[in-house]
Amino acid sequence: MSAHAEFLRAASNDEELATHLKFDFRKARLTQREFRVLEFVEKLSLCPWLMVRSDFERLQEEGLSDSEILHVVLGAAHFNYFNRMADGIGIRLEYRSEIPEFKVPGEERISVPAAGPTPADQPRSVGVAGGTAWIRIPQGDGRSPSGDGPQNLFHALNDNPPARDLVREWRTYQLKGTPALDACRRSELALFVSGLNHCDYSARWFASRIRSLGASSEACRLLAAGKRPDGLGLLGALIFAHAERLTREPWTTREFHIEELRKAGLDDHGILQLTMLCSYLSFENRVALGLGVATEEGVRGADGTRA
């Protein structure tokens, strides 16, 4: 994102550093600690499904505390949200920047590793010593998450109570039905995006939610595999296409994609809501995968099996 590079150039007064970090951080003059942090952020951004405990431990070996690693994960996940918002609704840079633009012609793809089996050194769904997550969980402010939502996700954020509480409110807001996107469609999209990101933690919660709204196990299984439902109709197909594009290749979004959604019946407010939901899901998935959040006992997956 050009804006982020320009902010860094202005703050550091170092155009070379900002340019290298925008295009290839490996060419920048960095400490070993800084390099490892950016290496972690790159992997979490491009292929979060490949995150394993050793990635987390590598930062610990560089002297980062669990609190600092939490800050890294939240920051990376948040900017994955911001970037998708900007790409998804076509926000333009509002000032001049001397840093060169990315050259991504047409629908060119950035090569990222394909999602596949979890590497053998660490199952994704297992936290420290079979606990909540890879991160050590402090007592925080003494407040424990309430309700029937993803408790381990909130508990993993206990070292930052304001962020934890905001994420809980943010999640509730994104899943609340609206005229443009009812609660069932929002949950379907949530499971679909979590499936694309191979985030089993979030997928289990959304599958459970959709099942409570009357969806079949087969529908849940398809969505959890990152496959679009059958019989969507034109608008539904475009909505899921927008979700998939924002999840996998947000930079390829073009104005004609937005115009297609308008012509199919989704107004600009609805398009904004759709983009916000998909962008939020990329945030949640990366927090869960970056911290190794474990699935709570008894939460059923898309195939109906319990954790």
N, C-alpha and C positions, 0 to 999 in steps of 0.2 A: 504494500500500500504506500503510495507516494506521500500521503500526509504524514505517516509515522516516520518515514525517513527524513522529511523536512523538519519535523519536530526535533528529532535527534540532532540534525545539523545545526539548528538554531540553538539548542541547549548546550551542545558540546563545542560549537564553533569549529567543527572538524568535518568538512565535507567528504574527505576520503573515507573516514570511518563510517559515516552514514551511507555512502555509496556501496561500500563493501558489505555492510550489514543488510542492505536492501537486496543485493544480487547474490552474494556468496560470502557468508561470515567467515569462512575458512581462509579468506585472503586478508582479513583484517588483523591488525596487531592486537592480540588478546592474551590475557593471562590464561593459564591452564584452567583455572576455576571458571572464568568467563566462557571459555570455549566449551567446557562440559555442560554449562547451563544452556547455551544456545543449541548444542547438539541434542539435549533433552527436549527443548522447546520445538526444534525442527521435527523430531520424531513424533512428538505429541500432536503437532499440527498436521503433518502429512499422512501419518499412518498410525493413529492412536491405538488400533487393534494389536499392534506389535509391542506395546509397552509391557515390560516385565520388571520384576522386582530388582533385578540387577541394574536397570536404568536408574531406579530410585537410589539404590545403594551407591552407585557411582558418584552421585552428588553428595551423599553423606561422606564418602571418602575424600572429597574435595573440601570438607569442612563445613558444608551447609547444614544447618540445623533443620529439624523437621518443620519448624515454623517457617523457615526461609524457603524450604522446598514447597510447602503449601502455597506460599506467596507466588512462587514461580508457576505452579500449576494453575492457580486462579488467574494470574496475569495472562498466561498463554491461552487459556480457555476463553477468557473474556475478549481477547483480541480476535480469536476465531469467530466470536459472536459479532464484534464490530465490523470486521472485514466482510462478513456475509451480509450484514445489513447494508453496507455501502455498495457492494456489488449487486445485491438483490433488488435494490430500488434505484440504482444508478446515481448515487451521490457523487458529485464532481468536486475536484480539488478547487477551493475557492481563492487560491493565491498562487503566485508564480513560484516555481521551484527550479533551481539550477541542476538538481539531481536528475539524471536521465530517467526516462520512463521505461517500464517493462516493455519488451517487444513480444507480445503473445498474439500472433496473427490469427484471425478467424476463430475457429474452434480448437486450436492446437491444445494438446493435453500436456500436462506436466507428469513425468513418469514417477509413479510411487509404487512401492511394493504392493502386490495383491494381498488381500486378506486371505488368510489360510489358517491352518492349525496353530494354536498358541505355542510359542517356543517352549521347549521342554524344561527350561530352567525355572519357570515359575508359572503355575496356573493363574489365569487372570482373576479368578473369582475368590482367591484365598488371601486373606490379610495376614498381618504379622502373627505368627504362632496360632493361626486359625482364627484370629480376631477380626476386627472391623475393617482394617485396611493395612497397607504397608506402613502408613504413618503412625507414629505414637500418638495416642489420643489423650490430651490433658483433660482435666476436669472442667476447664473453661470457666464460665461465669456461674456455674452451678445450675444452669437451666438445661433441662434435657428436652430433646425434640418430642413433640406430642403429636397424636393423630396416627393415622394408619398408612402414612406415606413412607417413602424410602428412608428409614431411620438411620441406616448405616452411612448413607450419603451425607446427611446432616451432621451426624456424629463425627465424621471425619473432618468436618470444618470447625470443630469445637474450639480450636486454637484462635479462631477469628470469629467471635460471636456476631459482630455486625454483619459480616459476609454470610455467615450461616443463616441468620434470620432473614436477610434479604433474598437469599437463594430460595428459601422456603416460600416466601411471599411471591417471588418471581415465578416459580414453578406453578403455584396455585393459579396465578393470573393467566399464564400461558395455556393452561388446560381447561380454563373456564369457557364454556360454550358461548358463541356469539351468533348473530343471524348469518354472518358470512361463513363461519366455520363452527358447526355445533360440536358438542363435547365428544361425540363418537368419532367424527372426522378428525378432530384434533388428536385424539388418542391413537387413531389409525396412523396418522402422519408421524406421531411420536415413536410408535413401534417400528414403522418403516425406516425412519432415519436412524434409529438405534440399531436396526438390522444392518443398514448400509455401513455403519461404523463398527459393527460386530461388538457392540457393547452389551454383553449379556446381562449386566446388572440392571441397566435401565430397561432393556427389553423385557425382562421378567416382570417388572412393575407395570409396564404399559400393557403387556399381554393380560395380566391379571385384571387391569382396569377395563380393557376392551371386553374381556369375557364377562365381566359384571354388567356390561351394557348390552349383552346379548349376542356377541359375535361368536362364531363357531371356532373350534380348535384349529380347523384347517385354515380359516382366514387368518388366525393369529400366526400360524406356522409360516404361511406365505409372507406376511408382512415382516416377521422376524428374520426372514431370509433375504430381506431387501427387495421383495417382489411386489409389484403393484397389484391391487385387487382386480378381479374381473368385473366387467359391467359398470365401469366408472362413468361412462358418458364423456362428452367433450370437455366440460369444465373440470370434472374430476380427474381426467387424464392429464390436463394441463396443470392442475394443482400438484399432483404427484410428480410430474416432470419438473416443476419448479423446485419442489423439495429435493429431488434427487440431484438436480443441477447445483443447488446451493450447498448440498452436502459434499458432493464429489469435486465439482469444478465451478465454484462460484464466479470465478473471473470470466467465464464464458457467457455470463448473462448479458443479453442485449435488449435494447429498447423494444424490439419486435416481440420478445417473449412477454413483456409486460402488456403490450398491445393485444396480444392473443388472449391473455387472461381477461382483459377488459371486454373484448368482443364476445367472449364466452359467458359474460355476465358477472364477473367479479369486479367491483368498483375499487378505486384507489385505496380506500380505507381497508377493504378486505385484503388487497394485495399486501398492504403494510402489515396487517395482522398475520398473514401467512408467512411473510418473510421473517417477522419477529419470532414466530413459533419455531421455524426451521433453524434459525440462527441460535435461539436459546438451546435447542436440542444438541447442537454441535458443542455448545458450552458444557452442558450437563454430562454428555458422553465423555468428554475429555477430562473432566474432573474425576469421574468415576474410574476411568481407565488409567489416568495419570497417578492416582493415589492407590490403585489396587483395591478399590472398595469391594468387600465381600457381600454376597447375596445373603439376605436374612433367611433364617430357618423358616421353612413352610411356604415360601413364595414360589408359586408355580411358574414354570417357563411356558413358552408358546406351545410346547408339546404336551403340556399338562403335568409334567413331572415336577416334583418339589425339590427345592434346594437342600 
